């Protein structure tokens, strides 16, 4: 998922490169989780290595309410593991170590 807020007011959420609203996000999340579970042969076959996970990417200007809304929706869809993809700010010590 990618999240941005181009005007600081509204949240834009993308599944890959497709914009989605909250209803479609929930439906896609539920369908994805069902497919992941089917691919491993059911929830009884979940291990630490194949635990279903969602990755959320938000730029530095994205309000937390936008990210929080996506987290809540994906948790409601059934995902328990949610990861964040971020890019360090230019000039940060983190960027210097890369």
Secondary structure, DSSP 8 states (H G I E B T S, - for coil): -EEE-TTSSS-EEEETTEEE-HHHHHHHHHHHHHHHHHHTTSGGG--TTT--EEEEEE-TT--HHHHHHHHHHHHHHT--EEEEE----TT-HHHHH-
